[in-house]
Amino acid sequence: MSKQEPRHLKRPDSPCIQVCRLEGNTCLGCHRSLDEIGRWSRMDAAQREMIWTRLDALPETQG
């Protein structure tokens, strides 16, 4: 049995998956808020990690 890498070790630069469709204030593709999307490039590593942690906790069908 092989040991799987934690999801955070394989992270791309952004959670964006090029499926940009909004429902309310949330993108259905990346599951970030409009505010998070807008601020992403200006966030520091700790702020991004907080978002990645929330996204990682979503069920696989959502995140």
Secondary structure, DSSP 8 states (H G I E B T S, - for coil): ------GGGG--S-S--S---EETTEETTT--BHHHHHHGGG--HHHHHHHHHHHHTS-TTT-
